[in-house]
Amino acid sequence: MAYEDMKTLGKSVGLEIKDRNEMNLFLKYQHDIGNLIYFEDIPDLVILQPQWLVDVLKCLVSARKFQIRRNIVYNSDWKGLETTGRLTEDLITQAFTGEGDGTDFVKYRRHILQIMQKFDIIVKPDIAEEESVSSLDENGEIDKSKMPTVHYYVPCLIKSKAISNIVDSFKVDGKDFNRTSWMCMHFDFLPPAFFNHVLVNYIRRYQISREPSKHGSKLALYRGMGVFNLDSSGRTKLAVCVSKHVILFQIWKWCKHSQVFFKDIWEHAEASITGIKGRYKMNVSYTVKMKCCNGSYDNPDGMVEMTKLESEEEYFCDEHAELHKSKDLLNSWFREELNAEMLNYVRLAKTVTDLMPEVMGEQLKSDGFEITANTSMTFRSLFTSFQLQNKHKPTNGKWASPMCPKEDTEIGVGDDVKRWRFVLNELKNHSKISDESIVGLEKVLANVFIRSEKLFESCSFVSKYQKIMTDMFEANDYDVYLQKVKHEIIPDTFEVNIRRHFQMIMQEISVGKILDQMMTHCMLSIEDRRHIEQHVKQTEQNQALLDIIINRNRSTFNVFIDALRESGYDDIVELLSCDLEDITVETRTTEMEGLSAWTVPLHKVRLQKNYVDIISNIKHEAVVDHLISCQLLTIDDQQIIEACAAQTEKNRKLMDRLLHCGEKCFMEFLNALRSDDIYADLANQIGQTVVTSIDIATLQSCYAKM
């Protein structure tokens, strides 16, 4: 009965219905107590006799033996319903057309179909793209007369097919194919009809994929499994299937990269299950588990709880009898989304770290520079090579500057090397590149490759660059290139100056006093000193010191210069100070650099900041005796100290021991100094030495870079 009919009926008995909300409440109550059937979202149909609805449904969903008396079972559409679950419009009309009183349901057709869709008895899928293409006329316009009719499907009548056969049809082991791990909902108990509701949910949400076949493709929809397109190209698909009490999800990709964010797919799956449970009042629960990508859907072995994967790096796969990395399973579904700014970063980073070294390597080879398989192709190595040979000097004469060379006037090879440095520096200072920023940087690099290709026509630098800038990347690529950029070192000009005069410096300097000064400024640790002094020859010690300075920062170099000057090496200072880049040491960066879970103890910093004063002023004997009496030094330590010839050397050995001892030894050292009036002021000076966070970070960075 329609709502308007109810109004007419009420009016005929003197009950005029004016308030629709009041009538709605009445009908809902009668529905709840079982007197009639009424759905608020289908208000125009009120079923007074529930048996009537049962009779309607039997027209389509019933055993064949109950339909034999009707000629409808001999209809080809009926056979299609029985074999594929497809319900055509013609078959619906025939089924709803009765032969006796009360059996003609055609006039309620629209409402009946709404009810059947409401309870997932039937579903109308999205039209497959392959079919819609044939509906275009010669002018490319849609010809509605050629449009295929989109039929309904009855999930409970869809025939099953071995899932392994379906998977084989899609050739999931072919070239350029990859797939995610299996996401599994392991239910304690799964009602047989539950998966039908899940399947209907996906049929409504996504386009059904078409299963390839020699006899023509068909919808990949079966009892127990469905395959759906996640993008318009059909290159990314979602497989949803059920095995016993487990519902499984896997994504198939016929491309390296995908714009689909798989975490959202899983979140929708969980939301769908929650909705179905609430809608049909099913009290079922499940545990989220995962399987490796090559695991069999119907094999419970190898299925592991996701919480375990999140807490452990590896797990043993019982199905394959081997260890799998937990992150491999998790990342295929839950890695971070790569947004536009991150994608910009990856493209630039790949250009700078992969393609630019190739360009600069070609230039160096053409200049006679020997490049072999063992040649380092890092920015640091190649940039330094250009500086040392100095053949392609930049237009402004300076190799290092914070500004990018001018595009109209500074277009030499040296200028392009500087552009490489500029873009790399931008990537080091930013973890993401905005769309506005990439426009300028992209143009800078494009011009570099255009100029380089004119010099080396066979290298196709421009096309390689264009490919990188149009390629799609995934979140793990972002992590990889963040690390690559981080580990690329932009050499300061002092490094080139040292390398240019390396041999001369090695032969001329003596490191003893230089090391004292650098330790006092916390630019070297006691471990650095041991590393340097382990070498017997002076030239080897000099080389070890220079290697350390090259691998440190400008602050270390500046202290080295001051130490050289105080030691009388003014000519070397002049050579090393030539053409230095003007930079300001960033205090905040220095302060944070090197900080970790372990922090250099304050007493070590105080000792080092007074290193020169200590080794230059004290006599060691009484101090050593006191520390031995406190059982903080041994007789062996004393003998090692006494073996040194000069007093300064003895004091250096004592400081070596003090810097390897704990705070108690430090306090007793101060007590030993205070016991002699001559050293009391020095003891107070050491004990009251101010230690800043920069001092700690500076010294700690020495340990971090060993």
C-alpha positions in Angstrom: 0.0 0.0 0.0 1.3 3.4 -0.9 1.4 6.3 1.6 -1.3 8.2 -0.4 -3.5 5.2 -0.3 -3.2 5.1 3.5 -4.3 8.8 3.7 -7.3 8.0 1.5 -8.2 5.0 3.7 -7.9 7.0 6.8 -10.1 9.7 5.5 -12.8 7.2 4.5 -13.1 6.1 8.2 -13.0 9.7 9.5 -9.3 9.7 10.4 -7.7 12.4 8.3 -3.9 12.2 8.3 -2.2 15.6 8.2 1.1 15.1 10.1 3.4 12.9 8.1 5.9 12.7 11.0 3.2 11.3 13.3 2.3 8.7 10.7 5.9 7.8 10.2 6.3 7.1 14.0 3.2 5.0 13.9 4.4 2.9 11.0 7.8 2.4 12.5 6.2 1.2 15.7 4.0 -1.3 13.8 7.1 -2.5 11.9 9.0 -3.1 15.1 6.2 -5.2 16.6 5.8 -7.2 13.4 2.4 -6.1 12.3 3.6 -4.7 9.0 6.8 -4.0 7.0 7.8 -0.4 6.6 11.1 1.3 5.7 11.6 5.0 6.4 13.9 5.3 3.3 11.1 3.7 1.1 8.1 5.6 2.5 5.9 5.0 -0.4 5.5 1.3 0.2 3.8 -0.1 3.3 3.5 -3.9 3.3 0.5 -5.0 5.4 1.2 -8.7 5.0 4.8 -9.9 5.4 4.0 -13.0 3.4 3.4 -10.8 0.4 7.1 -9.8 0.5 8.2 -13.4 0.8 6.1 -14.3 -2.2 7.8 -11.5 -4.2 11.3 -12.7 -3.3 10.4 -16.3 -4.2 9.8 -15.1 -7.8 13.6 -14.7 -8.1 15.4 -16.3 -5.3 14.2 -19.8 -4.8 15.1 -23.4 -5.8 14.6 -24.4 -9.4 12.0 -27.1 -8.5 9.7 -24.4 -7.3 9.9 -22.6 -10.6 9.4 -25.5 -12.9 5.7 -24.9 -13.3 6.5 -21.4 -14.7 7.8 -21.2 -18.2 10.2 -18.6 -17.0 12.8 -21.2 -16.1 13.3 -22.0 -19.8 14.2 -18.4 -20.6 17.8 -17.8 -21.5 17.9 -15.0 -19.0 16.9 -17.4 -16.2 19.7 -19.7 -17.2 22.0 -16.7 -16.9 20.7 -16.0 -13.5 21.4 -19.5 -12.4 24.9 -19.6 -13.8 26.2 -16.1 -13.3 23.8 -14.4 -10.9 23.0 -11.8 -13.5 19.4 -10.5 -13.3 18.2 -8.8 -16.4 15.4 -6.2 -16.6 13.4 -8.5 -18.9 13.6 -11.3 -16.4 12.5 -9.1 -13.6 9.4 -8.1 -15.6 8.6 -11.7 -16.4 9.1 -12.8 -12.8 6.9 -10.1 -11.3 4.1 -10.7 -13.8 1.8 -13.2 -12.1 -0.9 -15.5 -13.5 -3.3 -15.3 -10.5 -4.9 -12.9 -8.2 -2.4 -11.2 -5.9 0.6 -12.4 -7.8 1.0 -9.5 -10.2 3.8 -7.5 -8.6 4.9 -5.4 -11.6 3.3 -2.2 -10.5 5.4 -2.4 -7.3 8.5 -3.2 -9.2 10.5 0.0 -8.3 9.8 -0.4 -4.6 10.5 -4.1 -4.6 13.9 -3.5 -6.2 14.7 -0.8 -3.7 14.0 -3.3 -0.8 16.1 -6.0 -2.5 19.0 -3.5 -2.9 18.5 -2.3 0.7 19.2 -5.8 2.0 21.9 -6.6 -0.5 19.8 -9.3 -2.2 20.6 -7.6 -5.5 23.1 -5.1 -6.6 23.7 -3.1 -9.8 27.4 -2.8 -10.6 29.3 0.0 -12.2 29.4 -0.5 -16.0 32.7 -1.8 -17.2 34.8 0.6 -19.2 35.5 -1.9 -21.9 31.7 -2.1 -22.7 31.1 1.6 -22.6 33.8 2.3 -25.2 31.7 0.5 -27.9 28.8 2.9 -27.2 30.5 5.8 -29.0 29.2 6.7 -32.5 31.4 7.8 -35.4 31.6 11.3 -34.1 32.8 10.2 -30.7 29.5 11.0 -29.0 27.6 8.5 -26.8 25.0 6.6 -28.7 22.4 5.6 -26.1 20.9 3.0 -28.4 24.2 1.2 -28.3 24.7 1.6 -24.6 24.7 -1.9 -22.9 22.1 -2.4 -20.3 23.5 -2.6 -16.8 21.9 -5.6 -15.1 21.5 -6.4 -11.5 23.4 -9.3 -9.8 22.2 -11.6 -7.1 25.2 -12.3 -4.9 23.8 -15.5 -3.4 23.3 -17.0 -6.9 26.7 -16.1 -8.3 28.6 -19.3 -8.9 31.9 -20.0 -7.3 35.2 -20.5 -9.1 38.6 -21.7 -7.7 40.3 -18.5 -6.6 43.6 -19.9 -7.8 42.1 -20.0 -11.4 40.9 -16.5 -11.1 44.4 -15.3 -10.0 46.0 -17.2 -12.9 43.7 -15.5 -15.4 45.0 -12.1 -14.4 48.6 -13.3 -14.9 49.7 -11.9 -11.5 53.3 -13.2 -12.0 53.9 -11.3 -15.2 56.3 -8.5 -16.0 55.9 -5.2 -14.2 53.5 -6.8 -11.8 53.7 -6.5 -8.0 51.3 -6.9 -5.2 50.8 -6.0 -1.6 50.8 -8.3 1.3 47.5 -9.9 2.3 45.4 -8.0 4.8 43.3 -10.5 6.7 40.3 -10.2 9.0 40.3 -13.4 11.0 36.8 -13.9 12.5 36.0 -16.1 15.4 32.9 -17.0 13.5 31.8 -15.8 10.0 28.2 -16.3 9.0 28.0 -17.5 5.4 25.9 -14.5 4.2 28.3 -12.0 5.8 30.7 -12.0 2.9 27.9 -11.3 0.4 27.2 -8.0 2.2 31.0 -7.3 2.0 31.0 -8.1 -1.7 28.0 -5.9 -2.4 29.7 -3.0 -0.6 32.6 -3.2 -3.0 30.4 -3.7 -6.1 28.7 -0.4 -5.2 32.0 1.4 -4.5 34.3 0.3 -7.3 34.1 -0.8 -10.9 34.3 -4.6 -11.2 37.4 -5.8 -13.1 37.0 -8.0 -16.1 38.7 -11.3 -16.0 40.7 -12.0 -19.2 39.7 -15.1 -21.1 40.2 -16.7 -24.5 36.5 -16.7 -24.9 36.1 -13.0 -24.1 36.4 -11.2 -20.8 33.8 -11.3 -18.2 33.1 -9.7 -14.8 35.5 -10.9 -12.2 32.7 -11.5 -9.7 32.3 -14.9 -8.0 30.9 -16.4 -4.9 33.7 -15.9 -2.4 35.7 -13.4 -4.5 35.6 -10.2 -6.4 38.3 -8.2 -8.2 37.8 -4.4 -8.5 39.5 -1.5 -10.3 41.0 1.1 -8.0 41.8 3.5 -10.8 40.4 4.4 -14.2 43.2 2.7 -16.1 42.6 -0.7 -14.4 46.3 -1.1 -13.6 45.6 -1.2 -9.9 43.1 -3.7 -8.7 41.7 -4.9 -5.3 41.1 -8.6 -4.8 38.6 -9.4 -2.0 38.0 -13.0 -1.1 36.9 -15.3 1.7 38.3 -18.5 3.0 36.6 -20.2 5.9 36.4 -17.6 8.6 38.9 -15.2 7.1 38.2 -12.3 4.7 41.3 -11.3 2.8 42.4 -8.2 0.8 45.2 -7.8 -1.6 46.1 -5.1 -4.1 47.5 -6.0 -7.5 49.5 -3.4 -9.5 50.7 -3.6 -13.1 52.8 -0.5 -12.8 55.7 0.6 -10.6 53.9 3.4 -9.0 50.2 4.1 -8.1 48.3 7.2 -7.1 46.0 5.1 -4.9 46.7 5.5 -1.2 46.3 1.9 0.1 45.9 2.9 3.8 42.6 4.5 2.8 41.5 1.2 1.2 42.1 -0.7 4.4 40.4 2.0 6.5 37.3 1.7 4.3 37.3 -2.1 4.6 37.2 -1.8 8.4 34.5 0.9 8.3 32.5 -1.4 6.0 32.7 -4.3 8.3 31.7 -2.1 11.2 28.7 -0.8 9.2 27.5 -4.3 8.2 27.8 -5.5 11.8 25.7 -2.6 13.1 23.2 -2.7 10.3 22.3 -6.4 10.6 23.0 -6.5 14.4 25.7 -9.2 14.0 27.9 -9.7 17.0 31.0 -10.9 15.3 34.6 -9.9 16.0 37.9 -10.4 14.1 41.6 -10.1 14.6 43.7 -8.2 12.0 46.4 -10.4 10.6 48.7 -10.2 7.6 50.4 -12.6 5.1 53.3 -12.1 2.8 52.4 -11.2 -0.7 53.1 -14.6 -2.2 51.1 -16.4 0.5 48.2 -18.6 -0.4 44.8 -17.1 0.5 43.5 -20.4 1.7 46.5 -21.4 3.8 46.3 -20.3 7.4 50.0 -20.9 7.9 52.1 -17.8 7.7 49.3 -15.6 8.9 50.6 -13.3 11.7 48.9 -10.7 13.8 49.6 -7.1 12.7 50.4 -6.1 16.3 53.3 -8.5 16.3 54.6 -7.1 13.0 54.5 -3.6 14.5 56.6 -4.7 17.5 59.1 -7.0 15.8 61.5 -6.5 12.9 61.2 -10.0 11.5 58.9 -13.0 11.8 59.2 -16.6 10.6 56.7 -17.4 7.8 55.4 -20.9 8.4 54.1 -21.2 4.9 57.5 -20.5 3.2 59.7 -21.6 6.1 61.8 -18.4 6.0 62.2 -15.1 7.7 60.3 -12.1 6.4 60.9 -8.5 7.3 57.9 -7.0 9.1 58.2 -3.6 7.4 57.9 -5.2 4.0 54.4 -6.4 4.9 53.4 -3.2 6.7 54.8 -0.7 4.2 52.9 -2.1 1.2 49.7 -0.8 3.0 50.6 1.8 5.5 53.6 3.8 4.4 53.3 7.5 4.4 51.4 9.2 1.5 53.7 11.0 -1.0 52.2 14.4 -1.4 53.1 17.0 -4.1 55.8 18.7 -2.1 57.5 15.4 -1.3 57.2 14.3 -4.9 58.9 17.5 -6.0 61.7 16.8 -3.5 62.2 13.2 -4.8 62.4 14.4 -8.4 65.0 17.1 -7.7 67.0 14.8 -5.4 67.1 12.0 -8.0 68.3 14.6 -10.5 71.0 16.0 -8.3 72.3 12.7 -6.9 71.9 10.4 -9.9 71.9 12.4 -13.1 74.1 15.3 -12.3 77.1 13.1 -11.3 76.8 11.5 -14.8 76.9 14.9 -16.4 79.9 16.2 -14.4 81.7 12.9 -14.8 81.5 13.3 -18.6 82.9 16.8 -18.4 85.8 15.6 -16.2 86.6 12.8 -18.6 86.6 15.2 -21.5 89.2 17.2 -19.5 91.4 14.2 -19.2 90.4 13.3 -15.7 90.6 9.5 -15.3 87.3 8.1 -14.1 87.3 4.4 -13.3 84.8 2.0 -11.7 86.4 2.8 -8.3 86.1 6.6 -8.7 83.8 8.2 -6.2 80.9 9.9 -8.0 79.7 11.8 -4.9 79.2 15.5 -5.1 82.1 16.1 -2.7 84.5 14.2 -4.9 83.5 15.6 -8.2 83.1 19.2 -7.0 86.5 19.1 -5.4 88.0 17.7 -8.6 86.7 20.7 -10.6 88.1 23.1 -8.0 91.5 21.4 -7.8 92.0 21.4 -11.6 90.5 25.0 -11.8 90.1 24.7 -15.6 86.5 25.8 -15.6 86.6 28.6 -13.1 83.2 30.2 -12.5 82.5 33.6 -14.2 82.8 35.5 -10.9 86.0 33.7 -10.0 84.5 32.1 -6.8 83.6 28.4 -6.5 81.4 28.8 -3.5 78.7 31.4 -2.9 75.2 31.3 -1.5 73.7 32.7 -4.7 72.8 30.8 -7.9 74.7 32.0 -10.9 72.9 34.4 -13.2 71.1 32.6 -16.1 71.9 35.2 -18.7 75.6 35.9 -18.2 77.1 33.1 -16.1 76.7 30.0 -18.3 80.1 28.3 -18.2 80.9 24.8 -17.0 82.1 26.1 -13.7 78.9 28.1 -13.3 76.9 24.9 -13.9 78.9 23.1 -11.2 78.0 25.9 -8.9 74.3 25.5 -9.8 74.6 21.8 -8.9 75.9 22.9 -5.5 73.1 25.5 -5.1 70.3 23.0 -5.7 71.9 20.4 -3.5 72.1 23.0 -0.7 68.4 23.8 -1.2 67.6 20.1 -0.8 69.7 19.9 2.4 67.9 22.9 3.9 64.4 21.7 3.0 62.7 18.3 3.3 59.9 19.3 1.0 59.8 21.5 -2.1 56.7 23.6 -2.8 55.2 23.9 -6.3 56.3 27.6 -6.4 59.9 26.8 -5.5 60.3 23.9 -7.9 59.5 26.0 -11.0 62.7 28.0 -10.6 64.9 25.1 -9.6 63.5 23.0 -12.5 64.4 25.7 -15.0 67.9 26.1 -13.6 68.6 22.3 -14.0 66.9 22.1 -17.4 69.3 24.8 -18.8 72.3 22.9 -17.3 71.2 19.7 -19.2 70.6 21.6 -22.4 74.1 23.1 -22.4 75.6 19.8 -21.4 73.9 17.9 -24.2 75.3 20.3 -26.7 78.8 19.2 -25.5 77.9 15.5 -25.3 75.2 14.9 -27.8 75.1 11.1 -27.4 74.3 11.2 -23.7 70.6 12.3 -23.9 70.7 14.3 -20.7 67.6 16.3 -21.5 65.3 13.3 -22.1 66.7 11.6 -18.9 65.9 14.7 -17.0 62.4 15.0 -18.4 61.7 11.4 -17.5 62.7 12.0 -13.9 60.6 15.1 -13.6 57.5 13.2 -14.9 58.1 9.9 -13.1 55.9 9.0 -10.2 57.5 7.9 -7.0 56.4 6.2 -3.8 57.0 7.0 -0.1 60.0 4.6 0.2 61.7 6.6 -2.6 61.2 9.7 -0.6 63.0 8.1 2.4 65.8 6.8 0.2 66.5 10.2 -1.4 66.3 12.1 1.9 69.1 9.9 3.1 71.1 10.2 -0.2 70.9 14.0 0.1 71.8 13.9 3.8 74.9 11.9 3.1 76.1 14.1 0.2 78.7 16.5 1.6 79.1 20.0 0.2 82.8 20.7 0.7 83.9 24.0 2.1 86.6 26.0 0.3 89.0 25.3 3.1 88.9 21.6 2.1 90.1 22.4 -1.4 92.9 24.6 0.0 94.1 21.8 2.2 94.0 19.3 -0.6 95.8 21.7 -2.9 98.7 22.1 -0.4 98.3 18.7 1.2 101.8 17.3 0.5 103.6 20.5 1.5 101.7 20.7 4.9 102.4 17.1 5.6 106.2 17.6 5.2 106.5 20.9 7.1 104.4 21.0 10.3 104.8 19.3 13.7 101.5 18.5 15.3 102.3 18.5 19.1 101.4 22.1 20.0 98.7 22.2 17.3 96.9 19.3 18.9 97.2 21.0 22.3 95.4 24.1 21.0 92.7 22.2 19.2 91.9 20.1 22.3 91.7 23.2 24.4 89.0 24.5 22.0 87.2 21.1 22.1 87.8 20.6 18.4 89.6 17.3 18.9 88.8 14.6 21.5 91.4 12.5 23.3 90.4 9.7 21.0 91.3 11.8 18.0 94.7 12.5 19.6 95.3 8.8 20.2 94.4 8.1 16.6 96.8 10.7 15.3 99.7 9.8 17.6 99.5 6.0 17.0 101.5 6.7 13.9 105.2 6.7 14.3 106.3 9.0 11.5 105.6 12.7 11.7 104.2 12.9 8.1 101.7 10.1 8.9 100.6 12.0 12.0 100.2 15.2 9.9 98.2 13.3 7.3 95.9 11.9 10.0 95.3 15.4 11.4 94.5 16.8 8.0 92.1 14.0 7.2 90.2 14.8 10.4 90.1 18.5 9.7 88.8 17.9 6.2 85.9 15.8 7.6 85.0 18.3 10.2 83.5 21.8 9.8 84.8 25.4 9.3 85.0 25.9 13.1 87.6 23.1 13.3 89.5 24.6 10.4 89.5 28.1 12.0 91.0 26.7 15.2 93.6 24.8 13.2 94.5 28.0 11.4 94.9 29.8 14.8 97.0 26.9 16.1 99.3 27.1 13.0 99.7 30.8 13.5 100.6 30.4 17.2 103.1 27.7 16.1 104.8 30.1 13.7 103.5 28.6 10.4 102.4 32.0 8.9 103.2 31.1 5.3 100.9 28.0 5.5 98.2 30.1 7.2 98.3 32.5 4.2 98.0 29.7 1.7 95.1 28.0 3.5 93.2 31.3 4.0 93.3 32.2 0.3 89.8 32.6 -1.4 87.9 31.2 1.5 84.1 31.4 1.2 82.6 33.9 3.5 80.2 32.0 5.8 78.8 32.5 9.2 78.9 29.4 11.5 75.3 28.8 12.5 75.4 28.5 16.3 72.2 26.7 16.6 73.3 24.0 14.1 76.6 23.6 15.9 74.8 23.4 19.2 72.5 20.6 18.0 75.0 18.7 15.9 76.2 15.4 17.4 73.8 15.3 20.3 72.6 11.8 21.1 71.6 9.6 23.9 75.1 9.8 25.3 76.4 13.2 26.4 80.1 14.1 27.1 80.5 14.4 30.9 81.1 18.0 32.1 84.3 17.1 33.8 85.8 16.0 30.5 84.9 19.3 28.9 86.4 21.3 31.8 89.6 19.3 31.5 89.9 19.9 27.8 89.1 23.6 28.0 92.1 23.9 30.4 94.3 21.5 28.4 97.1 23.9 27.5 97.2 25.5 31.0 97.4 22.0 32.6 100.2 20.5 30.5 102.2 23.8 30.5 102.2 24.5 34.3 102.0 21.4 36.5 104.5 18.9 37.8 103.0 15.5 37.6 104.7 13.5 40.4 102.6 14.6 43.4 99.4 14.4 41.4 100.1 10.8 40.1 101.1 9.7 43.6 97.8 11.0 45.1 95.7 9.3 42.4 97.6 6.0 42.9 96.9 6.3 46.7 93.2 6.7 45.8 93.4 3.6 43.6 92.4 5.7 40.6 95.7 5.2 38.7 98.0 2.1 38.7 101.8 1.7 38.9 101.6 0.7 35.2 100.0 4.1 34.5 102.8 5.8 36.4 105.5 4.0 34.5 103.9 4.9 31.1 103.9 8.6 32.2 107.5 8.5 33.5 108.7 6.9 30.2 108.1 10.2 28.4 111.2 12.4 28.1 109.9 16.0 28.5 107.7 17.3 31.3 105.1 18.5 28.7 104.9 15.0 27.3 104.5 13.5 30.8 101.6 15.9 31.4 100.0 14.9 28.1 100.1 11.3 29.1 98.6 12.2 32.5 95.8 14.1 30.7 95.2 11.1 28.5 94.6 9.0 31.6 92.4 11.7 33.3 90.2 12.0 30.2 89.6 8.3 30.2 88.6 8.2 33.9 85.4 9.1 35.6 84.3 12.1 37.6 85.8 10.8 40.9 89.2 10.8 39.4 88.6 14.3 38.2 87.7 15.5 41.7 90.8 13.9 43.2 92.9 15.5 40.6 91.6 18.9 41.7 92.2 17.9 45.4 95.8 17.0 44.5 96.3 20.4 42.8 94.8 22.2 45.8 97.1 20.5 48.2 99.9 22.5 46.6 99.5 26.3 46.9 101.2 26.8 43.6 98.3 25.0 41.8 95.4 26.1 43.9 94.3 28.9 41.5 94.6 26.5 38.6 92.4 24.0 40.4 89.8 26.6 41.1 90.0 27.8 37.5 89.3 24.2 36.2 86.5 23.6 38.7 84.8 26.8 37.9 85.1 26.6 34.1 81.8 27.5 32.4 80.6 24.7 30.1 78.0 25.7 27.5 75.8 23.5 25.4 77.9 24.5 22.4 81.0 23.2 24.2 79.3 19.9 24.8 78.0 19.5 21.3 81.3 20.5 19.8 83.3 17.9 21.7 80.6 15.3 21.3 80.6 15.7 17.6 84.2 14.7 17.6 83.1 11.3 19.0 80.2 11.1 16.6 82.5 11.6 13.5 85.2 9.1 14.5 
